[in-house]
Amino acid sequence: MVSTAMTVLGVDPGLTRCGVGVVRGSVGRPLDLVTVGVIRTPSDLDTARRLRLIEESLEVRVREHRPDVVAVERVFSQHNVRTVMGTAQASAVAMLVAARHGIAVHLHTPSEVKAAVTGSGRADKSQVGQMVARVLRLAEPPKPADAADALALAICHIWRGGASNRLERAVAAAAGGRR
């Protein structure tokens, strides 16, 4: 059975820099970069306005690229509460935009993404960027790291999500055959 290509919008949430990248492909096939970028918001704006800028930019990307899935980095505890709050708020905005369009949202931990893309859950940002460039056949890693991280999220979801979907279909088919 050939797996169907999917379009995934990866979001590396952040209040100052929110990485966004769209990748299209399927498990076992070469993946294609559709678009990549970073949504930047001025630090002198109040949080509500910054979140609105992120929401508006994500809305444009969702309408333009019509992803099948939105993959968002799972927010993890950090020492700086202010940083984790902004990251969590930007993450929630990405989930809200996806939900508004009826798009499935999947959260992936940083170590899960690193392991999927590099083979090691302890890889550094440089290693992730290099592997993203290699997987997507780019001349160099996307800059800044937030952009590469967003693409890594999308790649991770295609590879891991695609495999999970195949397993779920196989289990469902096996259960259906036992009736």
N, C-alpha and C positions, 0 to 999 in steps of 0.2 A: 504494500500500500504506500503510495506517495503522499507525504504530508503536504498540506496546503500552505502556501505562503501567507504570512500574516504581516501586517504593518503595526509596529509598536512605537509608541511615543514614550521615550525614557525621560524622566524628570529627576534631576539631582537638585532637590529643593534647597533654597536659600533665600534670605530676604534681600541681601545685597546683590548676589549673583545666583541665579537659578538656571542651571544647565538644562537644555532641552535638545533632544536628538531623536530623529525618526529613522528607523531601520526597517527594511522589508526583507523577508526571507523565510526559510523554513529549516528544520533540522536536517543536517546532511547535505545542504546545498549552500553555495556561496551567498553571503548576505550583501545587501546593497544599502549604501548610505543614501537617504532621501534628503535630509537636511540636518543641520546642527547649528546651535547658537547658544547664546547666554542672554537671559533677560536680566537687565541691570536696573536697580532702583536707587535713587539718591538717598544717602543715609540721613540727609537733613529733612526728609519728608516724614510725616507721622506714619506709623505702622499701617493704619487703615488705608491710606492712599498708596502706600507701597504694595500692599496686598492687592489692591484694585488694579494697579499696573501689571502685576503678575497675572492676575485673572484675565485681563483684557488680552494680553499677549498669548497666553495659553489658549484662549478661546479662538483667536485667529488661527493658530497652528492646528487646532483640532478641526476647525471648519475646512481649512485648506488641505490637510493631509488625511483626514478621516481614518484615524488609527482604529485597529480592531481591539487594541489593548493599550492601557496606560500603565507603565511600570514605574513605580515611585520608590526611591530609596526609603527604607524603613528608618524612622528617626530613632536614634539610640541615645542613651544617656551620655551627656558630656558634662565636664566640670563647670563650664560656663552656662549658667541657666539662661541668660539673655540670648546666647547663640542658639541653644536648643529650642527656645520658644519661637524664635524667628523661623528656624528650620521647620518646626512642627506646623506653624501657621502656613508657610508656603506649601508644605506637603498637603495640608487640608484643602487649600485652594485648588491644587492639581486634582485631588480626588473629587472635589465638588464639580469642577468643569467636566471631568469625565462622566460623572453621574448624571449631570444635566443632559448629556448626549447619549446616555444609555450604554456607555463604554465600560467594559470590565476594568477594574483596577486591581493590580497585583503589587504587593510590597515585597521588596527584596532587601535583605540586610547587606551592609557593605562587604562583610566577609564572604557572603554567598556570591555576590557579584564578582569580587576579586577571584574567587576560586573558579567560577564559571569561565571567566575570560583568560586568566593567567595560569590556572592550575594550582594556585596557592591563595588561601584566604588571608595571608599576611603580606601580599604584594603591596609595593608602594605605588604612589600615583604615577610615577614615571613608567613602571612596568605595565600598569593598566593602560596608559596612553599608548605605549609601544604595541601592545597586543591589539588594542582597538584599531590602530592604524593597519596592522598586519591583516586582521580579520576582514576589514572593510577595503583592503587594497588601496590605502591612502599613502601618499608620499611621505607624510609626517604625521605625528599625533595631533589631534585637534587641540587648539589652545583657546582659552585657558583650560585648566584641569577639569573645571565644572562641565565643560562641553564634552570632553572625553568620558567623564563619569556618566553623563546622561546616555551616551551611546553604549557604554558598557552595560548599563541597566537594560537597555533595549535588547542588546545581544544576549545577555543573561536570560531574559524572559523568553526569547525565541528558542534558545537552546534548552533551557530547563522547563519552561512552560510547555513547549512543543512536546517534549518527552513525557511530561505529566499528562498532557491531553491524550497522547497515544495510549498510555497505561490505563487511564480512565475509560477510554473507548474499549480497550481489550477486556477489562474487568466487566464492563457493562455487557459486552457481547457474550462473554463466558456465562454471566449470570442469566442472560436471556436464553441461552442454549440449554440451561438446566431445568427449565420449567416443564 
